[in-house]
């Protein structure tokens, strides 16, 4: 029997009815991959996964990244990054508390950015029966396709400069400051503003004003203005899907075809605890 895929009805997003704790043969996995590429963001509801199962399923999509902020990795499973607002008895964050507070595509600052990310919901914040901490996703394929032909022509062959430390400028960010070694590990890198999906061949916009500081060969002010205009275009309502989390969700998204934003509308004592794995992708082209 084919897997059940229920599209969200928005510009991207779908639910896939598969129990990931059970054995998944190659044929079923190919169906999952096809549904993933078609919908860009997919969620597997009501999962009960061990850390080993989470890592094993993620690894079927490719090599897993070990995040640069090592203090927030699980000691037994360094492939898993803690994304949480929970603090220890000393008042220190036990995980990355500001992950996704600005629009971005995961690990765009690397030579090999992420193919996809898989986020597993263990605790979801609520208040008065309302679920908080939703995540917004933007379909950057549709955003590119909606551009005027003249802009598509102007963008052809141009590259934006991505800088990891730029995200650190977010006001009141709880993220630890980068060390000299971490800065050295993440130099500026230029990627095509219009990238081609390595599996589907579709074109998408690959630029955000939260991490891109300019365009190669373009004066700084002009480059930043273009980046901001493209960014604002990508996050128009017509291109968005809002994911409302439930405990047990394993959500995965395609970083070559989407950007995302975590909505921070909660604070302690409302707790949010997620485990994230990140699959290394190919060099954008």
C-alpha positions in Angstrom: 0.0 0.0 0.0 1.3 3.5 -0.8 1.9 5.8 2.1 -0.8 8.4 3.1 0.1 12.0 2.3 -2.2 14.8 3.3 -1.2 18.2 1.9 -1.7 21.2 4.2 -3.6 23.2 1.6 -1.0 26.0 1.9 1.9 26.9 -0.3 3.9 24.0 1.2 3.5 21.3 3.9 2.0 17.9 4.3 1.4 15.1 6.8 2.7 11.7 6.2 1.1 8.8 8.0 4.1 6.6 8.9 5.3 5.2 12.2 9.0 5.9 12.0 9.8 3.6 15.0 9.0 0.7 12.7 11.2 -0.8 9.9 10.9 1.3 6.7 12.0 -0.6 3.5 13.6 1.0 0.5 10.4 1.3 -1.4 8.6 3.1 1.4 11.6 5.3 1.9 11.5 6.4 -1.7 7.9 7.3 -1.4 8.7 9.4 1.7 11.5 11.2 -0.2 9.2 11.9 -3.2 6.5 13.3 -0.9 9.1 15.4 0.9 10.4 16.9 -2.4 6.8 17.5 -3.6 5.7 19.3 -0.3 9.0 20.8 1.0 7.9 20.5 4.6 6.4 17.2 5.9 5.4 16.2 9.4 5.1 12.7 10.9 2.6 13.0 13.8 2.5 11.0 17.0 6.0 9.6 16.9 7.7 7.8 19.8 11.3 7.8 18.8 14.5 7.0 20.7 17.5 9.2 20.0 19.0 6.3 18.1 15.9 6.0 15.9 15.8 9.7 15.3 19.5 9.7 14.2 19.1 6.5 12.1 16.1 7.9 10.1 17.8 11.2 9.6 21.0 9.5 8.3 19.1 7.8 5.5 19.0 11.3 3.9 22.7 11.8 4.1 25.6 12.6 6.4 24.7 14.4 9.6 26.2 17.7 10.7 27.7 18.2 14.1 26.6 21.7 15.1 29.2 24.4 15.7 27.7 25.2 19.2 29.1 22.0 20.8 27.8 22.7 24.3 24.2 22.1 23.2 24.8 18.7 21.7 23.6 15.4 23.3 26.7 13.8 24.8 25.7 10.3 23.6 24.3 11.5 20.3 26.3 14.6 19.1 24.3 14.5 15.9 21.3 15.8 18.0 21.2 19.5 18.9 19.0 20.6 21.8 16.6 23.4 20.8 15.0 24.6 24.0 14.3 27.5 26.4 14.9 25.3 29.5 17.6 26.4 31.9 19.6 24.4 34.4 19.7 25.2 38.2 22.4 27.8 37.5 20.1 29.7 35.2 22.0 28.7 32.1 20.4 27.6 28.9 20.7 23.9 28.3 20.1 24.2 24.6 19.9 26.7 21.7 17.1 29.0 22.9 17.0 31.4 19.9 17.1 28.8 17.1 15.1 30.3 14.2 14.1 33.6 15.7 15.1 35.3 12.4 14.1 34.0 9.0 16.8 31.8 7.6 17.8 28.6 5.8 19.8 26.2 8.0 23.5 26.3 7.8 23.6 28.6 4.7 26.9 29.9 6.0 28.7 26.6 5.1 30.2 25.5 1.8 27.9 22.5 2.0 24.6 23.9 3.5 22.0 21.6 5.0 19.9 19.4 2.7 17.2 19.1 5.3 16.6 19.4 9.0 14.5 17.1 11.2 13.0 18.6 14.4 11.4 16.3 17.0 9.0 17.8 19.5 9.3 16.5 23.0 7.8 19.4 24.9 5.5 22.1 23.3 4.6 25.3 25.1 0.9 26.0 25.9 -1.1 28.7 27.7 -4.8 28.5 28.5 -5.2 25.6 26.1 -3.5 27.4 23.2 -0.4 26.0 21.6 2.5 28.4 21.4 5.8 28.4 19.5 4.6 27.8 16.0 7.1 27.8 13.1 6.5 29.6 9.8 7.9 28.3 6.5 8.2 30.1 3.1 8.2 28.3 -0.2 11.1 29.9 -2.0 10.5 28.0 -5.2 7.1 29.7 -5.6 8.6 33.0 -4.6 11.2 32.7 -7.4 8.6 31.7 -9.9 6.5 34.7 -9.0 9.3 37.2 -9.8 9.1 39.5 -12.8 11.2 38.2 -15.8 13.4 41.3 -15.6 14.4 40.5 -12.0 15.0 36.8 -12.8 17.4 38.0 -15.6 19.2 40.4 -13.3 19.7 37.7 -10.7 21.1 35.2 -13.1 24.6 34.2 -12.0 24.7 36.5 -9.0 25.8 35.4 -5.6 24.9 36.6 -2.1 27.5 36.7 0.7 26.3 34.7 3.7 27.8 35.5 7.2 27.0 33.3 10.2 27.9 35.9 12.8 25.3 38.3 11.3 22.6 36.4 13.1 24.3 37.1 16.4 23.1 40.7 16.0 19.6 39.8 17.1 18.7 41.9 20.1 18.8 40.1 23.4 19.8 36.8 21.8 20.6 34.2 24.4 22.9 32.4 21.9 26.5 32.3 23.2 29.0 34.6 21.5 31.1 32.9 18.9 34.7 32.1 19.9 37.6 33.1 17.7 37.9 29.4 16.6 34.2 29.3 15.7 34.5 32.5 13.7 37.5 31.0 11.9 35.5 27.9 11.1 32.7 29.9 9.5 34.2 32.5 7.1 31.9 34.4 4.7 30.8 32.4 1.8 29.0 33.3 -1.5 26.1 31.2 -2.8 23.9 31.7 -5.9 20.9 33.9 -5.1 18.9 31.6 -7.4 19.8 28.0 -6.6 18.9 24.8 -8.5 17.5 22.0 -6.4 19.9 19.1 -6.5 17.2 16.5 -6.7 14.2 18.1 -8.5 16.0 20.7 -10.7 13.6 23.5 -9.6 14.9 27.0 -9.0 14.4 28.9 -5.8 15.5 32.0 -4.0 18.4 31.5 -1.6 18.8 34.7 0.3 17.8 36.2 3.7 18.4 39.6 5.2 19.2 38.0 8.5 22.4 36.4 7.2 23.3 37.8 3.8 25.4 40.9 3.9 25.8 41.8 0.3 25.9 40.7 -3.4 29.2 40.0 -5.1 30.1 42.7 -7.6 27.2 45.0 -6.5 27.7 48.2 -4.4 26.9 47.5 -0.7 23.8 49.7 -0.4 22.3 48.4 -3.7 23.1 44.8 -2.7 21.5 45.1 0.7 18.4 46.7 -0.8 18.0 43.9 -3.3 18.5 41.3 -0.5 15.8 43.0 1.6 13.4 43.2 -1.3 13.8 39.5 -2.2 13.5 38.5 1.5 10.3 40.5 1.9 9.0 39.0 -1.3 9.7 35.4 0.0 7.7 35.9 3.1 4.4 37.1 1.5 1.4 35.3 2.8 0.8 33.5 -0.5 4.1 31.5 0.0 3.7 30.6 3.7 2.8 27.6 5.8 2.4 27.8 9.6 3.1 24.7 11.6 1.4 24.3 14.9 3.4 21.8 16.9 2.2 18.8 18.8 4.2 16.6 21.1 5.5 13.7 19.0 5.8 15.6 15.8 8.9 14.9 13.7 9.0 17.7 11.2 11.4 17.9 8.4 12.0 20.7 5.9 14.0 21.2 2.7 16.6 23.9 3.1 17.1 24.2 -0.6 13.4 25.2 -1.1 12.3 26.9 2.1 13.2 29.4 4.7 11.7 29.4 8.2 11.0 31.4 11.3 10.3 30.3 14.9 7.6 32.3 16.6 8.8 33.2 20.1 5.4 34.0 21.8 6.2 32.1 25.0 8.6 32.2 27.9 9.3 30.2 31.0 7.4 28.6 32.7 6.1 27.5 29.3 8.7 25.0 28.1 9.8 24.1 24.6 12.1 21.2 24.0 13.1 19.9 20.6 15.8 17.6 19.2 17.2 18.6 15.9 19.3 16.7 13.4 20.7 18.4 10.3 21.6 16.6 7.0 24.6 18.0 5.1 23.8 18.9 1.6 25.7 19.7 -1.6 27.4 22.9 -2.8 24.6 25.2 -4.1 24.6 25.8 -7.8 
